Structures are given as structure tokens and as C-alpha cells.
Amino acid sequence: MLKNISSKFGPGILFAASSVGTSHLVQSTRAGAEFGFTLALLILFTCLLKYPAFRFGTDYAVATGKTLIDAYFKQGRSSVFVYIIEVLATMFIAASAVTVVCAGLISSVLAIDVSIKVVSIGVLLFCVAILLGGSYARFEKITTFFVSLFMVLICIAVALAVGKADISSVNLLPAVEFEQSNILFIIAVAGWMPTVVGASVWQSLWVCAKSKQLGRPLTAAEARFDFNLGYILTVGLAFGFLLLGALLLYAKNVTVAEGATSFATQLISIFTQSIGSFAYFIIAIAAIAVMISTLLTILDASPRAVGSVFALLKNGSETAQSAPRSMHAQIIDTVEHESHYYRTFLIIQCIGCSLVILFFMSSFKVFIDFATSVAFLTAPIIAFMNHKAMISAEVATAARPSQLMRYWSLTGITVMALFGLVYINFGLLG
């Protein structure tokens, strides 16, 4: 029975894996390190506001047997253009950034005295080999293993940190001064928590792949339970890292290191000093596990997404003219069209990331700033596109969002748009 239940899980766990990389390991911990528990409500509020935008990825795939990319094509060229910009930024820039952070952690933990570029390419090729050598089912099992390992280890680490912490003389709820640097950091935390809104498309891709693996469509109840479980885990882990940052860094008045890799390395060393030398391996393995799982999900999702775009560009008109098909037949068509291009774009992604790492490391900050800007500015647009998809004629009336969910979705879109305007004012123009 347990095996039967666990077989229904997958896309939600993959969502958690894609979310807890740098946004959690770095941003949540840094939030705790800089402001104690003050930003806890911001993290919770942000995750709640974005929930409909992410869940609609699951809901649309279950209701139609298609991905959100198909919905964007039906909405028109402007929607497709917005998504292509977002996915290309993720495919090359975000994937390169995660690769470098992962390589930096591995180099630090294993004391590898080799160029970070060489280690990064090695990590990239290792993950690409895993994805090229297996099916969705294998990818899901490997990623689930890494996420499970990470969750167990980080829970142990949090328990040890709480047990050792002495916060009797520390104010863990300091006031936040609204100066530009703090405002930009708050926007960054909110904008990337729990992950970029474009990950909702990944969710729809993975739900279709999971349904094909099972040999039948996932039911709405199964898919929603799986997604909710993954989302709850994601939010819980964000608070776990916030707690670690507050107890191990803020409470000890430790100056936070700059850069994702140096910061993660600093966190590992703080664990060793505060809890004991044995804790080094706990947090080190946990950090590497989460970064590998995040990298695997990004490397898998982007080629699936681009493959789906190309399949629709090539076969869209043929699909539109075809006779109505069963839900399972539609799912098979969706996955096979996307899978036809998957390996090609996975290799292209690997080459592109390798070029960025080898030849553009000096301009890495420019690339990351570009990817960040794209994520901020496209977030409310993609959320609105998801909202339109779920109330379209493609979705049966019974499967459409309730009135409460619609208002919830529109509220999230509005707040994300406001965050985008603030980001333009302080981040791009300031």
C-alpha cells in the first residue's frame, strides 16, 4: 500500500527540489542572518500569494492533458514570446549559476584544488549524463533521493542548532530600516520565494510525464495532494533555513560573506563551530544534495519546455485540426512531442552553460542581473497567463478555479506587479 501511495508522488517533490537551491540555501538563510525572524511573515505571505500561480500548472495539466505552454500558444504570440524569454534566461543563465554554486560547494567540502570552471563543467556533465541515460522515472527517483536525504539532514541540523542556541540576550525581531539596500534585498527574497513563477510550467510538464509513466492520467485529487505536499515542504524548508540563519549567524553577530558559494561555505563552518565537527558533514552533504537536486530539475525542465515550444511550432496546426482524443492519448501526444526534442535541447543547454562558465565568468554578475530582472518582470505576466489558462474554454467548468481561488490568484498577480514596479524603481533605475 505504501509503495502504491508513493508511486503517485513525483511532480510535487520535483517542484520542491527546483525551489530549495539558491533561493532557500542562500536567500532564506541570509534573511535570517541579516534580520533574525523579522522577514518570516514576508516569506509566508509571498508563498501564499504565489500559490495559485504555481498550482495552476498542475491543475491545467490534469484538466486538459496538456501543458501550460499549449495554453500560451492559444493565448497568442505575445504570451509565447514572454515565456520564451523567461525560459531561455533559466535554461542558460540560471542553470550556469546553480552549476557554479554546486561546484563551489563540492570544491570546498572535498578540498579540490582545481579551477572552479573545471569542477563546474564536471558537475554539469555528470548531471547531464544522468538525464541522458534515463527516463523521467529514473530522473524522478534520483531527485527524490537527493531531496529526501537533504530533508533528513537539514532537520537534524536545525534540531542541533536549536538545542545549542543561546538567544536569551538577543532580539530576534529587529526593526528593518527602509534604505535602498534593504529594500532591494526584501524584493529579492519576495521575488525568488519559493522560486520563479515560470516553474509552474515545469509542473505541468512533469504532471504529464508522470501520467505517461503511470499509464493513466493522474486524478485531480492525486495531483493536487502531490503538489500541496511539495509546496508545504518548500515553505517549511524556507523557514528552516531562516531559523538557521537567525540562530547561527544573526544571534552570534557574524558578518555575512558575499557570494552564494562563499556564503554557503561560511554556513557550513559556522555549523562546525557551533555544534561540533561532526555537524560539518551533515550540513555539507545536505547542501550538496540540495544543489544537485536543484540543478537536475533545471537541466531537465528547460529542455522539456523548449522542446514543447518547438513541437507546438511545428505540429500546432496539425494538432488543432485533429479529431478529439481521450485524455490519456492526449497526454502521450504531449509528452512524446516534447520528448522528441528533449535530448537535443539538453545537449544544447549543456554546451551553452559550458560556454557561459568558460568564457563569461567575468561578466557573470551581468548575466545574473539580467536573469533576475527577467524573473521579476515576467512573474506577474506569467501568473496572469496561468490565470487565463485556467478560466479558458479548454478547461471543463467543473475543473476551473473556485471564486475564492480566482480572487486569490488576482491578488497575487497585483502584488507581484507592484513588486516589479518597485524593483524597476530601486533596482534598474536606482
RAFENDA-V989815 format. One record per residue. N is the residue number from 1. SS is DSSP state (hx for helix, st for strand, lp for the rest). OMEGA is omega in whole degrees, -180 to 180 (none if undefined). BURIAL is 1 if it has 24 or more other ideal C-beta (glycine too) atoms within 12 Angstrom, else 0. Layout:
# RAFENDA-V989815
N SS OMEGA BURIAL
N SS OMEGA BURIAL
This chain:
# RAFENDA-V989815
1 lp 180 0
2 hx 179 0
3 hx 180 0
4 hx 179 0
5 hx -177 0
6 hx -180 0
7 lp 180 0
8 lp -180 1
9 lp 177 1
10 lp -177 1
11 hx 179 1
12 hx 177 1
13 hx 177 1
14 hx 176 1
15 hx 178 1
16 hx -180 1
17 hx -179 1
18 hx -174 1
19 hx -168 1
20 lp 176 1
21 lp -177 1
22 hx -179 1
23 hx 179 1
24 hx -176 1
25 hx -178 1
26 hx -171 1
27 hx -179 1
28 hx 180 1
29 hx 178 1
30 hx 177 1
31 hx 177 1
32 hx -179 1
33 hx -178 1
34 hx -170 1
35 hx 179 1
36 lp -180 1
37 lp -173 1
38 lp -176 1
39 lp -179 1
40 hx -179 1
41 hx 177 0
42 hx 180 1
43 hx 179 1
44 hx -179 1
45 hx -179 0
46 hx 180 1
47 hx 178 1
48 hx -179 1
49 hx -176 1
50 hx -176 1
51 hx -179 1
52 hx -178 1
53 hx 179 1
54 hx -177 1
55 hx -180 1
56 hx 175 1
57 hx 177 1
58 hx -175 1
59 hx -178 1
60 hx 180 1
61 hx 180 1
62 hx -175 1
63 hx -172 1
64 hx -174 1
65 lp -180 1
66 lp 179 1
67 lp 178 1
68 hx 179 1
69 hx 176 1
70 hx 178 1
71 hx 180 1
72 hx 178 1
73 hx 180 1
74 hx 180 1
75 hx 177 1
76 lp -175 0
77 hx -177 0
78 hx 179 0
79 hx 179 1
80 hx -179 1
81 hx 179 0
82 hx -178 1
83 hx 180 1
84 hx 177 1
85 hx -178 1
86 hx -175 1
87 hx 178 1
88 hx 177 1
89 hx 178 1
90 hx -173 1
91 hx -176 1
92 hx -173 1
93 hx -179 1
94 hx 179 1
95 hx 177 1
96 hx -179 1
97 hx 179 1
98 hx 178 1
99 hx -179 1
100 hx 178 1
101 hx 179 1
102 hx 179 1
103 hx 178 1
104 hx 178 1
105 hx -180 1
106 hx 179 1
107 hx -179 1
108 hx -176 1
109 hx -177 1
110 hx 180 0
111 lp 180 0
112 lp -178 0
113 lp -180 0
114 lp 179 0
115 lp -180 0
116 hx 178 1
117 hx -180 1
118 hx 179 0
119 hx 180 1
120 hx 179 1
121 hx 178 1
122 hx 178 1
123 hx -180 1
124 hx -179 1
125 hx 178 1
126 hx -178 1
127 hx 179 1
128 hx 178 1
129 hx 178 0
130 hx -176 1
131 hx 178 1
132 hx -174 0
133 lp -176 0
134 lp 179 0
135 lp 175 0
136 hx -177 1
137 hx 180 0
138 hx 178 0
139 hx -180 1
140 hx -179 1
141 hx -179 1
142 hx -179 1
143 hx 178 1
144 hx 177 1
145 hx -179 0
146 hx 180 1
147 hx 180 1
148 hx 178 1
149 hx -180 1
150 hx -177 1
151 hx 180 1
152 hx -177 0
153 hx -178 1
154 hx 175 1
155 hx 176 1
156 hx -179 1
157 hx 179 1
158 hx 180 1
159 hx 179 0
160 hx -179 1
161 hx 179 1
162 hx -180 0
163 hx -177 0
164 hx -172 0
165 lp 174 1
166 lp -174 0
167 lp -176 0
168 lp -177 0
169 lp -176 0
170 lp 175 0
171 lp -176 0
172 lp 177 1
173 lp -178 0
174 lp 175 0
175 lp -180 0
176 lp 177 0
177 lp -175 0
178 lp 172 0
179 lp -171 0
180 hx -177 0
181 hx 179 0
182 hx 180 0
183 hx 180 0
184 hx 179 1
185 hx 178 1
186 hx 178 1
187 hx -180 1
188 hx 179 1
189 hx -179 1
190 hx -176 1
191 hx -176 1
192 lp -178 1
193 lp -5 1
194 lp 176 1
195 lp -180 1
196 lp -176 1
197 lp 177 1
198 lp 177 1
199 hx 175 1
200 hx 177 1
201 hx 178 1
202 hx -179 1
203 hx 179 1
204 hx 177 1
205 hx -178 1
206 hx 178 1
207 hx 178 1
208 hx 179 1
209 hx 179 1
210 hx 180 1
211 hx 178 1
212 hx 179 1
213 hx -179 1
214 hx -177 1
215 lp 178 0
216 lp 178 0
217 lp 170 1
218 lp 175 1
219 lp 179 0
220 hx -179 1
221 hx 180 0
222 hx -176 1
223 hx -178 1
224 hx 177 1
225 hx 179 1
226 hx -179 1
227 hx -179 1
228 hx 177 1
229 hx 179 1
230 hx -178 1
231 hx 178 1
232 hx 177 1
233 hx -180 1
234 hx -180 1
235 hx 180 1
236 hx 179 1
237 hx 176 1
238 hx 178 1
239 hx 177 1
240 hx 179 1
241 hx 176 1
242 hx 179 1
243 hx 179 1
244 hx 179 1
245 hx -179 1
246 hx -175 1
247 hx -174 1
248 hx -177 1
249 hx -178 1
250 hx -177 1
251 lp -180 1
252 lp 178 1
253 lp -180 0
254 lp 176 1
255 lp -175 0
256 lp 179 1
257 lp 177 0
258 lp 177 0
259 lp -176 0
260 hx -177 1
261 hx -180 1
262 hx 179 0
263 hx 179 1
264 hx 177 1
265 hx 178 1
266 hx -180 1
267 hx 179 1
268 hx -180 1
269 hx 178 1
270 hx 177 1
271 hx -179 1
272 hx -179 1
273 hx -173 0
274 hx -172 1
275 hx -177 1
276 lp -176 0
277 lp -180 0
278 hx -178 0
279 hx -180 1
280 hx -177 1
281 hx 178 0
282 hx -177 1
283 hx 180 1
284 hx 179 1
285 hx 179 1
286 hx -179 1
287 hx 179 1
288 hx -180 1
289 hx -177 1
290 hx 180 1
291 hx 177 1
292 hx 180 1
293 hx 178 1
294 hx 180 1
295 hx 179 1
296 hx -178 1
297 hx 179 1
298 hx -180 1
299 hx 178 1
300 hx -172 1
301 hx -175 1
302 hx 177 1
303 hx 176 1
304 hx -177 1
305 hx -180 1
306 hx 177 1
307 hx 178 1
308 hx 177 1
309 hx -180 1
310 hx 179 1
311 hx -180 1
312 hx 177 1
313 hx -177 0
314 hx -172 0
315 hx -173 1
316 hx -178 1
317 hx 178 0
318 hx -180 0
319 hx -177 1
320 hx -177 0
321 hx -176 0
322 lp -179 0
323 lp 179 0
324 lp -177 0
325 lp 177 0
326 lp -179 0
327 hx -178 1
328 hx 178 0
329 hx 178 0
330 hx 179 1
331 hx 179 1
332 hx 178 1
333 hx -178 1
334 hx -177 1
335 hx -178 1
336 hx 177 0
337 hx 179 1
338 hx -177 1
339 hx -180 1
340 hx -178 0
341 hx -169 1
342 hx -176 1
343 hx 179 1
344 hx -177 0
345 hx 174 1
346 hx 178 1
347 hx 177 0
348 hx 178 1
349 hx 179 1
350 hx 179 1
351 hx -180 1
352 hx 179 1
353 hx 179 1
354 hx 179 1
355 hx 178 0
356 hx -178 1
357 hx -175 1
358 hx -169 0
359 hx -176 0
360 lp 179 0
361 hx 180 1
362 hx 179 0
363 hx -173 0
364 hx -179 1
365 hx 178 0
366 hx 179 0
367 hx -178 1
368 hx 177 1
369 hx 178 0
370 hx 180 1
371 hx 178 1
372 hx -180 1
373 hx 179 1
374 hx -179 1
375 hx -180 1
376 hx -171 1
377 hx 179 1
378 hx -175 1
379 hx -179 1
380 hx -180 1
381 hx 179 1
382 hx 177 1
383 hx 179 1
384 hx 177 1
385 hx 177 1
386 hx 179 1
387 hx 179 1
388 hx -179 1
389 hx -175 1
390 hx 178 1
391 lp -179 1
392 lp 180 1
393 lp 178 0
394 lp -177 1
395 lp 178 1
396 lp -176 0
397 hx -178 0
398 hx -177 0
399 hx -178 1
400 lp -178 1
401 lp 174 1
402 lp 179 0
403 hx 178 0
404 hx -180 0
405 hx 178 1
406 hx 179 0
407 hx 178 0
408 hx 180 1
409 hx -179 1
410 hx 176 1
411 hx 178 1
412 hx 179 1
413 hx -179 1
414 hx -179 0
415 hx 178 1
416 hx 178 1
417 hx 178 1
418 hx 176 0
419 hx 179 1
420 hx 179 1
421 hx 178 0
422 hx 180 1
423 hx 177 1
424 hx -177 0
425 hx -175 0
426 hx -175 1
427 hx -176 1
428 hx -178 0
429 lp -179 0
430 lp none 0
